[in-house]
Amino acid sequence: MSASTHDASAFPAPAPSAAPDRPPRAAATIVVVRDGPAGIEVLLSRRADGTDYTSGAWVFPGGIVDARDREAHAACTGVDDAAAGVRLGLASGGLDFFVAAIRECFEESGLLFGRMLAGEGEALDGAAAARLAPWRKLLHQREHGIAEMCAKEGIRLDAGALVYLSHWLTPLGRAKRYDTRFFIAAAPVSQVALFDGTEMVEQLWIAPAEALARSRTLKLLTPTQSTLELISGHADVAALMAWAAAPRSVPLTMPHVAIGKDGPRPVLPDEPAWAELGRIDPAGHGHGSYDLVPGRAVRLSERVIRVTAGNGSMMTGPGTNTYLVGGGPRNEWAAIDPGPAIDAHVDAILAAAPGPITRIFATHTHTDHSPATVALKARTSATVHGLAARHREWQDTTFIPDVTLTGGERIELVPGTTLAAIHTPGHASNHLCYLLEEEKTLFTGDHVMQMSTVVINPPDGDMRAYIESLRSLLDLDLDWLGPGHGFLMAGPRQAMEKIIAHRLGREAKVVAAVRDLQPASSEALLEQVYADVPAKLHSMAMRSLTAHLLKLRDDGIVSESGGSWSLR
């Protein structure tokens, strides 16, 4: 894979929209599986050496959808074009992908998913497939189409043997791009796989876990590796095929290529950086990063720059984010959450600001978010906005706002850039979120974090207030969340609904544990309620457990006596 060079000391301005790109070519891949002595095995073949990024890779059979594949619709059994289109979400031509997958599998491996027209339409056996072997080269060289083979040899293609598995789109920026539908099928009984020696120069049946373990020596492309990981979670072919055939949505997966400490690589949708990469690098140039690097300024939009502090830890994840918001004709900027009192971070904030910093905002006064306010104010004379600490524990008592915010204020930073303050108690009683109205982006501090769960620490932390604050944000028209720890997050409503569901699910576990163990100490409840949390995090979990218990007590569901908890 390739990416453009990257200068860590500078940040490129984002493209306003995706650049015109080469249209992807339709393709189909088939994952052939069988039961082996130790579980499922998959058929992998090594591509011949060439000049593109797939050279020498171990792949599943597959390739480009040929225009003549459509001619074989009438030769298919088990699925017609209408049903194929429904499954693949296409108005027409869905069966083309099934045909292409079957044809490519036959060309590359000699396995043919087909049935004889004569007799009872039995599946092709090994002898029949071997007899058809001369067609492999003819199909590969496009001298004949597979419909012609079916007509001359009296066979039908068993499209019904294929189950739709996944949908992959090659990242933007690639010289060659493919829109590929992945299918899965049990290997035809008695047929023997044999690589063609042209496209594929080596072949093996291998357990997915073994292939993944050998990834240092077996070159595995991202879709191949992800598919192997998916398959490895199933006990046998029957269980895998039942899961794949059950009603489910098949989302489109398009990785983004980015750089980081391990070099350039594709980033998948379930990785923290994926949504942000699509925003800051819409044309797929590869200059975005999948790592949050301390001190590196990242331009998120014309109005927003992020600088991450070098205070990464179990509690702060990759570090605390400082956001610079502003610009405009006056080129003035506001800093949201100056972060910890680290001189190098303050230097990085000042270096990243394209113009003077005239305002400072704090989401709350925990010691990883606001202590740098003092130094930043001293070096900029900026006006400080926020709420002073209301409790001393874990708080930055040096934070003294020039302007006290209570929620509901709207501040025009520069013409066309407006922040609205929203009081969101729960994680801390003085917690504020800031809405950048023009970009529908909410800077969430610790109210919503990426990659971790917010700790609610009484007495300043309050579980009821936290859940109510989350619910109050659901009515906002939002496109993005800018968390205090992590990358930009898309799907704000879904993210907050997920947190609410998680908290209520944990609360239900607390009630169940009290019912099972009553009267029970907090320590006994912790072991049951947070059994899914590593022991090293139990001290943090105890704080949130206490917050849940206090909420349940106030709700009249549990009561406490002598340090033990019972249902009312």
Protein Blocks (a to p, Z undefined) as FASTA:
>chain_A
ZZddddfkbccdddfbdcdddddddddddddddddfkbccdddddddddfbfknopacde
dddddfklmmmmmmpghiafklmmmmnopabhklmmmmmmmmmmmmmnopacdddfehjl
pacdfklmmmmmmmmmmmmnomacfklmmmmnopacdfklpccfbdcdddehiabdcddd
dddddddehiacddehlmpgcdcdddfklmmmmmmmmccdfklmmmmmmmmmpfblmlmm
mmmmpgcddddddddddddfkopadddfkbmklmmmmmmmmnonopacfbdcehiacdfb
fkbccdddfkbcfknonopcdddeeejjnopacdehjbjadfklmmmmmmmpmbdcfbdc
dfblcfklmmmmmmmmmmnopaceddddfbfghpafkbccfbdcebhiacdfbghiacdd
dddehjbmkbccdddfklopacekjmbcghiacddddfkbcfklmmmmmmmmmmpccfbd
cdfbdcddehkllmmmmmmmmmmmmmmmmmmmmmmmoccdfklmmmmmmmmpcfklmmmm
mmmmmmmmmmmmmnomacceehiacdZZ
